[in-house]
Amino acid sequence: MVLAMTLFAVEDSLFKSVAPALPPGEATTIFGLSGLLIYAVLTWRAGEPVFHPDMIRPRLLLRTGFEIMGRLFFALALAWTPLSVTSSILQAAPLVVTAGAALLLGEKVGPRRWIAMTVGFAGVLLILRPTPEAFRVDALLAVAGMVGFAMRDLFTRAAPPAVSSRQLGILGFAVVTVAGLLLLPLDPAPPRLPLPAEWGRLLLTGVVGVAAYTALTRAMRSGDVSVVAPFRYSRLLVALVFAFVFFGERPDLWTLAGGALIVASGVYTLLRDTRTGPPPPDAVKPVDHQNREAPK
């Protein structure tokens, strides 16, 4: 998981290094096509069909719509908003997933977790600083992207098990491509051919994105989710280092405090999920096969 989050931070930094000079829509489209091609080759080599009929199920289409929203606004945020602000706000996605599971799916969420989520959302407000003097309009792009990604994760539960991780990767990068095409008419500058260095960074962004997604899938499928999930927040630490070293950003105290609140509340919420989960197998009372009663 730490490797996946580090690679995602590298992906964001590579994209941000290109997006200011190259129109964001064009950069997103090239990034999406490169990742789509890589996953198509991996799927073909695994002997799987590139397209699975379950990809067009209604609930998976809803997931796809939210991912388009997340990709679209997150690309704009990477282009125009400081990386430290964008990455900090993105960490609130697990909190939105928990709140959405309670409000939309009817999952039980106790008062302590609601309090933790409220603290996390207060951290987002600290970063946004909704006052006339300090409010950043471009930070709302990161908020919209974060909500899109959170709803995508929420509806990922509806993903049919017949769809492999490689096929989901194809769907994910197809969504990136669609988001880029939707952004093209909104780009302030007309499309142009990327310079050789820009081509190289965009193609490298696709390679790193595929590696990050593969590492994330391996982490979620090979380890206990309750143990692995908190390490998602390592992405913020790596992003802050990259923002400082490569982009000359100096996050102020409000941004750092808000990010700390988001991470602390998110980790607490995940730990509460672990404590309130199902009992371990050895906690189940053994059955007396000689005197057991018929099930009622």
Secondary structure, DSSP 8 states (H G I E B T S, - for coil): -HHHHHHHHHHHHHHHHHTTTS-HHHHHHHHHHHHHHHHHHHHHHTT--SS-GGGGSHHHHHHHHHHHHHHHHHHHHHHHS-HHHHHHHHTTHHHHHHHHHHHHS-----HHHHHHHHHHHHHHHHHH--STTT--TTHHHHHHHHHHHHHHHHHGGGS-TTS-HHHHHHHHHHHHHHHHHHHGGG-SS------HHHHHHHHHHHHHHHHHHHHHHHHHHHS-HHHHGGGGGHHHHHHHHHHHHHS-----HHHHHHHHHHHHHHHHHHHHHHHTS---GGGS----TTT-----
